[in-house]
């Protein structure tokens, strides 16, 4: 039976670029989750209501995922949706959810995930709304959602038993049809259209070896189905392939710190041909060749340069988009291909307008996210498949592909230093004081380098004309080096200061330097300019990527 529940606004419900992320304990307390879900429905409700509309629901399997899905389903029924598609077991990776929304012409979807953040009873939880294009809600929509959270007085729900999420098939909640779907099927069919699965089967049949770490997160079922069952990778190629509510007690962020075992394997004499990993909700990726870590910025550039080797991109790409902190490696590929390269703020929604307008084919962020126009999210499994397709056609190792790429385009040595869980006031003061220095820097000499530009990055969307300011502090040098500072909003406590450091090296004889050694002078300069150690008391970053 439908019923109305009185409620009141709850502070701190403003969604960021990746939806709303908070501790599980906050989401599970009182009316926190229903308030946000109702605010989403109120903000996006058409004048005609949700009659005849389909909503996609799923998540990354983290703690509280199943309980939250039951709340969403009941509220969708009470708010008048005709149909809900939900992944079996509550599972849908973020790119698969985008695929399902697009494949079934859904009104949109609610994705329950805190991405790469830790899970478990004391971990993080998140929720975001994706629109009919399959992509994250535009800023005007997230602003409207926030406005609704500030004035909400009631939410709509229904009574009745839970939906059996373990059983594929149709069920009913009031007058609304709920279909529990295979979470892999639509996504697998899309990948089969994009890539040459026969060539990939031959690759594995020839003895090619893969180690894929699903990090006990959402991509386990996808990786088992695609890499092992469809393509014939050896059993055991997929590691940590069972999604767990606490991700096995690990942090599902595919970098050299949290995927240390995979990294060490690829640097060992027993290394497989390719190592890869994905994160909590399946939208990020890690690529490591035998003896060679491929930085995410380089991976985007190399995929763009070789995309034509996969069936879906055989005609070439129309453009590339990268987030501002991502290195300029993709820019050089775009220039060689004669296509534009767009520099956007961090956040996949900024790529959505470009993708929908047909301006770009590939896009990526330095934080291990790459994707294409096949969905409207970054896509970890897709990135691994494109790498496999390239290796199958070129019949080369990852190291050979990388070195030939650097010989042609030059190498952008690049690193990211994360200073996590800082006191917010200290972090904001650091950024404020650094921003005040920027106008005086151009034309000055810092450690022997001439400052060519310094600004606080602002972006004017070429499609809708919207302006996004305060997107990161940039300092560029005449030799092509660059330092970028940003405060990240992806955590649930404190502040994270990210420092991005880049140096372009055109000399092929210098392409085998260790990255941190190649950037040591800029790392020291970045610290001194902002006074990071002095202000934070931290002697080293929390994570170096």
C-alpha positions as CSV (number, residue, x, y, z in Angstrom):
1,X,0.0,0.0,0.0
2,X,1.3,3.4,-0.9
3,X,1.9,5.8,2.0
4,X,3.3,9.3,2.7
5,X,5.9,9.7,5.4
6,X,6.5,13.1,7.0
7,X,10.1,14.1,7.1
8,X,12.4,17.2,7.3
9,X,15.4,18.5,5.5
10,X,18.8,16.9,6.5
11,X,22.0,19.0,6.3
12,X,24.9,18.0,4.1
13,X,23.0,16.4,1.2
14,X,24.5,18.3,-1.7
15,X,25.7,15.9,-4.4
16,X,29.1,16.4,-6.0
17,X,30.4,15.4,-9.4
18,X,30.1,11.8,-8.4
19,X,26.8,11.9,-6.6
20,X,26.3,11.9,-2.9
21,X,28.9,10.0,-0.7
22,X,28.7,9.6,3.0
23,X,29.4,7.0,5.7
24,X,27.1,4.0,5.7
25,X,26.0,5.0,9.2
26,X,24.7,8.3,7.8
27,X,22.8,6.7,4.9
28,X,21.2,4.1,7.2
29,X,20.1,6.5,9.9
30,X,16.6,7.9,10.0
31,X,15.2,9.1,6.7
32,X,18.6,10.0,5.2
33,X,18.3,7.7,2.1
34,X,14.6,8.2,1.5
35,X,15.0,12.0,1.7
36,X,17.7,12.0,-1.0
37,X,15.8,9.5,-3.3
38,X,12.6,11.6,-3.0
39,X,14.5,14.7,-3.7
40,X,15.9,13.1,-6.9
41,X,12.4,12.1,-8.0
42,X,11.0,15.5,-7.2
43,X,13.9,17.3,-9.1
44,X,13.6,15.2,-12.3
45,X,9.9,14.5,-12.4
46,X,8.3,15.4,-15.8
47,X,5.1,17.4,-15.9
48,X,3.3,14.2,-16.9
49,X,4.8,12.2,-14.0
50,X,6.6,8.9,-14.3
51,X,3.8,7.0,-15.9
52,X,5.2,4.6,-18.5
53,X,8.8,5.3,-17.4
54,X,11.5,2.8,-16.6
55,X,14.1,3.2,-13.9
56,X,17.4,1.2,-13.7
57,X,18.7,0.4,-10.3
58,X,21.9,-1.4,-9.2
59,X,25.1,-1.0,-7.3
60,X,28.6,-2.3,-6.6
61,X,27.6,-4.8,-3.9
62,X,29.0,-2.9,-1.0
63,X,27.6,-3.0,2.5
64,X,24.0,-1.6,2.6
65,X,23.6,-2.1,-1.1
66,X,20.7,-4.6,-0.8
67,X,18.8,-2.7,1.8
68,X,19.1,0.5,-0.1
69,X,17.8,-1.1,-3.3
70,X,14.7,-2.3,-1.5
71,X,14.1,1.3,-0.3
72,X,14.5,2.7,-3.9
73,X,12.2,0.1,-5.4
74,X,9.4,0.8,-3.0
75,X,9.8,4.6,-3.5
76,X,9.9,4.2,-7.3
77,X,6.5,2.3,-7.1
78,X,5.0,5.0,-4.9
79,X,6.2,7.7,-7.2
80,X,4.5,6.2,-10.2
81,X,7.2,4.5,-12.2
82,X,5.9,1.8,-14.5
83,X,8.9,-0.5,-14.4
84,X,12.2,-1.0,-12.6
85,X,15.2,-3.0,-14.0
86,X,17.5,-4.2,-11.3
87,X,20.6,-6.3,-11.5
88,X,20.5,-9.8,-10.0
89,X,21.8,-9.7,-6.4
90,X,21.7,-5.9,-6.6
91,X,24.8,-5.9,-8.8
92,X,25.3,-3.5,-11.7
93,X,28.7,-1.9,-12.5
94,X,28.5,1.8,-13.2
95,X,29.3,1.4,-16.9
96,X,26.9,-1.6,-17.2
97,X,24.2,0.6,-15.6
98,X,24.8,3.2,-18.3
99,X,24.6,0.5,-20.9
100,X,21.3,-0.8,-19.6
101,X,19.8,2.7,-19.4
102,X,20.7,3.3,-23.0
103,X,19.8,-0.2,-24.3
104,X,16.3,-0.2,-22.7
105,X,15.6,3.5,-23.3
106,X,15.1,4.0,-19.6
107,X,14.2,7.4,-18.0
108,X,17.4,7.1,-16.0
109,X,18.9,5.2,-13.2
110,X,20.0,5.3,-9.6
111,X,23.5,3.8,-9.1
112,X,24.4,2.8,-5.5
113,X,28.1,3.1,-5.1
114,X,30.9,5.1,-3.5
115,X,33.2,4.2,-6.4
116,X,36.7,3.4,-5.2
117,X,36.0,4.3,-1.5
118,X,36.3,1.6,1.2
119,X,33.2,-0.4,2.1
120,X,31.9,-2.3,5.1
121,X,29.7,-1.4,8.1
122,X,32.1,1.5,8.9
123,X,32.9,2.3,5.3
124,X,31.3,4.6,2.7
125,X,28.2,4.5,0.7
126,X,27.0,6.6,-2.2
127,X,24.1,7.2,-4.7
128,X,23.8,9.1,-7.9
129,X,21.3,9.7,-10.6
130,X,22.1,9.1,-14.3
131,X,19.9,10.5,-17.0
132,X,18.4,9.0,-20.1
133,X,21.7,9.3,-22.0
134,X,23.2,6.9,-19.4
135,X,25.5,9.6,-18.0
136,X,25.9,11.4,-14.6
137,X,23.3,14.1,-14.0
138,X,24.3,17.6,-15.3
139,X,25.1,20.3,-12.8
140,X,21.8,22.0,-13.2
141,X,20.1,18.7,-12.2
142,X,22.4,18.1,-9.2
143,X,21.7,21.7,-8.2
144,X,17.9,21.0,-8.5
145,X,18.3,17.9,-6.4
146,X,20.1,19.8,-3.7
147,X,17.4,22.5,-3.7
148,X,14.8,19.8,-3.1
149,X,16.7,18.4,-0.2
150,X,16.5,21.8,1.5
151,X,12.7,21.9,1.5
152,X,11.6,18.3,1.6
153,X,8.7,17.7,3.9
154,X,7.6,14.2,3.0
155,X,8.5,11.1,0.9
156,X,6.4,8.5,-0.9
157,X,6.9,4.8,-0.3
158,X,4.9,1.5,-0.2
159,X,4.5,-1.4,2.2
160,X,4.9,-5.1,1.3
161,X,7.6,-7.8,1.2
162,X,11.0,-7.3,-0.3
163,X,11.7,-8.1,-3.9
164,X,13.6,-11.3,-4.4
165,X,16.8,-10.0,-6.0
166,X,18.3,-13.4,-6.3
167,X,15.8,-14.6,-8.9
168,X,16.0,-13.4,-12.5
169,X,12.5,-12.6,-13.8
170,X,9.5,-10.4,-13.3
171,X,7.9,-9.5,-9.9
172,X,5.5,-6.7,-8.9
173,X,5.4,-4.0,-6.3
174,X,1.9,-2.5,-6.3
175,X,1.3,-1.7,-10.0
176,X,5.0,-1.4,-10.9
177,X,6.8,-4.3,-12.7
178,X,10.2,-5.1,-11.3
179,X,12.5,-7.2,-13.6
180,X,15.6,-8.7,-12.1
181,X,18.1,-9.0,-14.9
182,X,21.4,-10.7,-15.6
183,X,23.8,-7.8,-14.7
184,X,26.3,-9.0,-17.4
185,X,24.2,-9.8,-20.4
186,X,23.5,-6.4,-22.0
187,X,27.1,-5.3,-21.3
188,X,28.6,-8.4,-22.7
189,X,26.5,-8.0,-25.9
190,X,27.8,-4.5,-26.3
191,X,31.4,-5.5,-25.8
192,X,31.0,-8.2,-28.5
193,X,29.9,-5.5,-30.9
194,X,32.9,-3.3,-30.1
195,X,35.8,-5.7,-30.1
196,X,37.0,-8.7,-32.2
197,X,36.3,-11.5,-29.8
198,X,37.6,-14.1,-32.2
199,X,41.0,-12.4,-32.4
200,X,41.0,-12.2,-28.6
201,X,40.2,-15.9,-28.3
202,X,43.1,-16.7,-30.6
203,X,45.3,-14.5,-28.5
204,X,44.6,-16.4,-25.3
205,X,44.8,-19.8,-27.2
206,X,48.3,-18.8,-28.2
207,X,49.4,-18.8,-24.6
208,X,48.8,-15.1,-23.7
209,X,48.4,-14.7,-20.0
210,X,46.3,-12.2,-18.0
211,X,46.0,-11.4,-14.3
212,X,42.9,-9.3,-13.6
213,X,42.3,-8.2,-10.0
214,X,38.6,-7.5,-9.4
215,X,39.4,-6.4,-5.9
216,X,36.4,-8.3,-4.5
217,X,34.3,-5.6,-6.1
218,X,31.7,-5.4,-8.8
219,X,33.7,-6.4,-11.9
220,X,34.3,-10.0,-10.7
221,X,31.2,-11.4,-12.4
222,X,31.9,-9.4,-15.6
223,X,35.6,-10.5,-15.7
224,X,34.8,-14.2,-15.1
225,X,32.1,-14.1,-17.9
226,X,34.2,-12.2,-20.4
227,X,37.9,-13.0,-19.9
228,X,37.6,-16.6,-18.7
229,X,34.4,-18.0,-20.2
230,X,34.0,-16.0,-23.4
231,X,37.7,-15.4,-24.4
232,X,39.3,-18.5,-22.9
233,X,41.7,-17.0,-20.4
234,X,43.0,-19.6,-18.1
235,X,40.9,-20.3,-15.0
236,X,42.3,-18.2,-12.1
237,X,43.2,-15.3,-14.5
238,X,40.6,-13.3,-12.5
239,X,41.6,-12.8,-8.9
240,X,39.4,-11.7,-6.0
241,X,36.4,-12.1,-8.3
242,X,33.6,-12.5,-5.8
243,X,32.0,-9.2,-4.8
244,X,32.0,-8.8,-1.0
245,X,30.2,-6.1,1.1
246,X,33.5,-5.0,2.6
247,X,35.7,-5.7,-0.5
248,X,37.5,-8.3,1.5
249,X,38.7,-5.6,3.9
250,X,40.7,-4.0,1.2
251,X,40.5,-0.6,-0.5
252,X,39.1,-1.1,-4.0
253,X,41.2,1.6,-5.7
254,X,43.3,0.3,-8.6
255,X,46.6,1.9,-8.0
256,X,50.1,0.7,-7.1
257,X,49.3,1.1,-3.3
258,X,46.0,-0.8,-3.1
259,X,46.8,-3.2,-5.9
260,X,50.4,-3.8,-4.6
261,X,50.3,-7.6,-5.0
262,X,49.3,-7.3,-8.7
263,X,52.0,-4.7,-9.3
264,X,54.7,-6.8,-7.6
265,X,53.6,-9.8,-9.7
266,X,54.0,-7.9,-12.9
267,X,57.5,-6.7,-11.9
268,X,58.5,-10.3,-11.1
269,X,60.0,-13.1,-13.2
270,X,56.6,-14.9,-13.0
271,X,54.8,-11.9,-14.6
272,X,51.9,-12.6,-17.0
273,X,51.7,-10.7,-20.3
274,X,49.2,-8.2,-18.9
275,X,48.1,-7.2,-15.5
276,X,44.9,-5.2,-15.0
277,X,42.4,-4.2,-12.2
278,X,39.3,-2.2,-11.7
279,X,37.7,-0.4,-8.8
280,X,34.6,-0.7,-6.5
281,X,32.0,0.1,-9.2
282,X,33.9,-1.0,-12.2
283,X,34.6,2.4,-13.9
284,X,38.3,2.7,-13.3
285,X,41.2,0.6,-14.6
286,X,44.8,-0.2,-13.9
287,X,47.1,-1.4,-16.8
288,X,50.5,-3.0,-16.1
289,X,52.6,-4.7,-18.7
290,X,55.3,-7.2,-17.9
291,X,57.8,-5.0,-16.1
292,X,56.1,-1.7,-17.0
293,X,53.4,0.3,-15.2
294,X,51.3,2.3,-17.7
295,X,50.3,5.6,-16.2
296,X,46.5,6.4,-16.8
297,X,47.4,9.5,-18.8
298,X,49.7,7.4,-21.0
299,X,47.1,4.7,-21.3
300,X,44.5,7.2,-22.7
301,X,47.0,8.5,-25.2
302,X,48.1,5.0,-26.3
303,X,44.5,3.8,-26.6
304,X,43.6,6.8,-28.7
305,X,46.6,6.3,-31.0
306,X,45.6,2.6,-31.6
307,X,41.8,2.7,-31.3
308,X,41.5,2.1,-35.0
309,X,42.7,-1.5,-34.5
310,X,39.4,-2.4,-32.8
311,X,36.3,-2.9,-35.0
312,X,34.2,-0.2,-33.3
313,X,36.8,2.5,-34.0
314,X,38.1,1.3,-37.4
315,X,37.0,4.5,-39.1
316,X,39.0,6.5,-36.7
317,X,38.1,8.8,-33.8
318,X,36.5,12.3,-34.1
319,X,38.1,13.8,-31.0
320,X,39.6,13.2,-27.6
321,X,38.6,14.8,-24.2
322,X,40.7,14.8,-21.1
323,X,40.3,16.3,-17.7
324,X,42.5,19.2,-16.9
325,X,44.8,17.4,-14.5
326,X,45.4,14.6,-17.0
327,X,48.8,14.9,-18.8
328,X,49.1,16.4,-22.2
329,X,50.1,13.1,-23.8
330,X,46.7,12.8,-25.5
331,X,47.0,16.3,-26.9
332,X,50.0,15.2,-29.0
333,X,48.0,12.2,-30.3
334,X,45.1,14.4,-31.2
335,X,47.4,16.8,-33.1
336,X,48.9,13.9,-35.1
337,X,45.5,12.5,-36.0
338,X,44.2,16.0,-36.9
339,X,41.3,15.8,-34.4
340,X,40.5,18.2,-31.5
341,X,41.4,17.5,-27.9
342,X,39.2,19.1,-25.2
343,X,40.4,20.0,-21.8
344,X,37.6,19.8,-19.2
345,X,37.2,19.9,-15.4
346,X,37.4,16.7,-13.5
347,X,34.1,14.8,-13.6
348,X,32.6,12.5,-16.2
349,X,29.5,14.7,-16.7
350,X,31.7,17.2,-18.5
351,X,32.5,14.6,-21.1
352,X,28.8,13.7,-21.5
353,X,27.9,16.9,-23.5
354,X,30.9,16.4,-25.8
355,X,30.0,12.7,-26.4
356,X,26.3,13.4,-26.9
357,X,27.2,16.1,-29.5
358,X,29.5,13.7,-31.4
359,X,32.5,15.9,-30.7
360,X,34.7,13.2,-29.2
361,X,35.1,9.4,-29.3
362,X,37.5,8.7,-26.5
363,X,37.9,10.5,-23.2
364,X,39.8,10.0,-19.9
365,X,40.9,11.2,-16.6
366,X,44.3,10.7,-14.9
367,X,42.5,9.0,-12.0
368,X,42.5,5.7,-13.9
369,X,39.2,6.4,-15.9
370,X,39.0,5.9,-19.6
371,X,36.0,5.4,-21.9
372,X,34.4,6.1,-25.2
373,X,31.1,6.9,-26.8
374,X,29.7,3.4,-26.2
375,X,28.3,4.5,-22.8
376,X,28.4,7.7,-20.8
377,X,30.7,6.5,-18.0
378,X,34.3,5.6,-17.8
379,X,34.6,1.8,-18.2
380,X,37.3,-0.4,-16.6
381,X,36.5,-3.7,-18.4
382,X,36.2,-1.8,-21.8
383,X,39.7,-0.4,-21.3
384,X,41.2,-3.8,-20.7
385,X,39.4,-5.2,-23.8
386,X,40.7,-2.4,-25.9
387,X,44.3,-3.0,-24.7
388,X,43.8,-6.7,-25.4
389,X,42.5,-6.0,-28.9
390,X,45.5,-3.7,-29.6
391,X,48.0,-6.4,-28.4
392,X,46.3,-9.1,-30.4
393,X,46.5,-7.0,-33.7
394,X,50.0,-5.6,-33.1
395,X,51.4,-8.9,-31.8
396,X,53.6,-6.9,-29.4
397,X,54.0,-6.6,-25.7
398,X,52.8,-3.7,-23.6
399,X,56.4,-2.5,-23.2
400,X,56.9,-2.6,-27.0
401,X,53.7,-0.6,-27.6
402,X,54.7,1.9,-25.0
403,X,58.2,2.5,-26.2
404,X,57.1,2.9,-29.9
405,X,54.5,5.4,-28.7
406,X,57.0,7.4,-26.8
407,X,59.5,7.3,-29.7
408,X,56.8,8.8,-31.9
409,X,55.1,11.3,-29.6
410,X,57.6,11.9,-26.8
411,X,57.0,10.9,-23.2
412,X,55.1,12.9,-20.6
413,X,56.6,11.9,-17.2
414,X,53.7,12.3,-14.9
415,X,52.8,11.6,-11.2
416,X,50.0,12.4,-8.8
417,X,50.7,12.9,-5.1
418,X,47.6,12.5,-2.8
419,X,47.6,14.0,0.7
420,X,44.5,12.4,2.2
421,X,42.3,13.2,5.2
422,X,43.8,16.6,5.8
423,X,42.2,19.1,8.1
424,X,39.8,20.9,5.8
425,X,40.6,24.4,7.2
426,X,44.4,23.8,6.6
427,X,43.9,22.4,3.1
428,X,41.6,25.3,2.1
429,X,44.0,27.9,3.6
430,X,46.8,26.4,1.6
431,X,44.9,26.6,-1.6
432,X,43.7,30.1,-0.9
433,X,47.2,31.4,-0.2
434,X,48.6,29.6,-3.2
435,X,45.9,31.1,-5.5
436,X,46.9,34.6,-4.2
437,X,50.4,34.0,-5.5
438,X,49.4,33.0,-9.0
439,X,49.0,36.5,-10.7
440,X,52.6,37.4,-9.8
441,X,54.2,34.2,-11.1
442,X,54.2,34.4,-15.0
443,X,57.6,35.6,-16.3
444,X,59.4,34.7,-13.1
445,X,62.1,32.1,-12.7
446,X,61.5,29.2,-10.3
447,X,64.4,26.7,-9.8
448,X,65.7,27.6,-13.2
449,X,62.3,27.3,-15.0
450,X,60.5,30.2,-16.5
451,X,56.8,30.3,-15.5
452,X,54.8,30.7,-18.7
453,X,51.3,30.8,-17.1
454,X,49.5,30.5,-13.8
455,X,45.8,30.5,-13.2
456,X,42.8,29.0,-11.5
457,X,41.3,26.8,-14.3
458,X,37.8,27.8,-15.6
459,X,35.9,26.0,-18.2
460,X,33.2,27.2,-20.7
461,X,31.3,24.2,-22.0
462,X,31.4,24.4,-25.8
463,X,28.0,22.7,-26.0
464,X,25.7,24.5,-23.5
465,X,27.8,27.5,-22.6
466,X,27.8,26.8,-18.9
467,X,30.8,28.0,-16.9
468,X,32.7,26.0,-14.2
469,X,35.3,27.9,-12.3
470,X,37.6,27.1,-9.4
471,X,38.6,23.8,-11.0
472,X,42.3,23.7,-10.0
473,X,45.4,25.8,-9.7
474,X,47.7,25.5,-12.7
475,X,51.3,26.6,-13.0
476,X,52.9,26.0,-16.5
477,X,56.5,26.4,-17.4
478,X,58.1,27.4,-20.7
479,X,59.7,24.0,-21.2
480,X,56.2,22.3,-21.1
481,X,56.5,21.2,-17.4
482,X,53.4,21.7,-15.3
483,X,52.2,21.6,-11.6
484,X,48.5,21.4,-10.8
485,X,46.9,21.5,-7.3
486,X,43.3,20.4,-6.6
487,X,41.2,19.7,-3.5
488,X,39.2,16.5,-4.2
489,X,35.6,15.9,-3.2
490,X,35.6,12.1,-3.5
491,X,36.2,11.3,0.2
492,X,33.8,11.3,3.0
493,X,35.9,12.9,5.7
494,X,38.6,15.6,5.8
495,X,40.1,17.0,2.6
496,X,42.3,15.4,0.0
497,X,44.9,17.6,-1.7
498,X,46.0,16.2,-5.0
499,X,49.2,17.5,-6.7
500,X,49.8,16.7,-10.3
501,X,53.4,17.0,-11.7
502,X,54.3,16.6,-15.3
503,X,57.4,17.0,-17.5
504,X,57.6,16.4,-21.3
505,X,60.7,14.6,-22.5
506,X,61.1,14.5,-26.3
507,X,64.5,12.6,-26.2
508,X,63.9,8.9,-26.8
509,X,67.2,8.1,-25.1
510,X,65.7,9.4,-21.8
511,X,62.5,7.5,-21.9
512,X,63.5,4.8,-19.4
513,X,64.0,7.0,-16.4
514,X,62.2,6.1,-13.1
515,X,59.2,8.5,-13.0
516,X,59.8,9.9,-9.5
517,X,63.4,10.4,-10.2
518,X,62.6,12.1,-13.5
519,X,60.3,14.5,-11.6
520,X,62.2,15.0,-8.4
521,X,63.1,18.6,-9.0
522,X,59.4,19.5,-9.8
523,X,58.2,17.5,-6.8
524,X,60.4,19.5,-4.5
525,X,59.3,22.8,-6.1
526,X,55.6,21.8,-5.8
527,X,56.0,21.2,-2.1
528,X,57.9,24.5,-1.5
529,X,55.5,26.6,-3.5
530,X,52.5,25.5,-1.5
531,X,54.2,24.9,1.8
532,X,52.7,21.4,2.0
533,X,55.0,19.9,4.6
534,X,55.1,23.0,6.7
535,X,51.3,23.5,6.7
536,X,50.2,19.9,7.0
537,X,53.0,18.3,9.0
538,X,53.0,15.5,6.4
539,X,56.5,14.4,5.3
540,X,55.3,12.2,2.4
541,X,52.0,11.9,0.4
542,X,49.5,9.3,1.4
543,X,49.5,7.8,-2.1
544,X,51.8,8.3,-5.1
545,X,50.5,7.3,-8.5
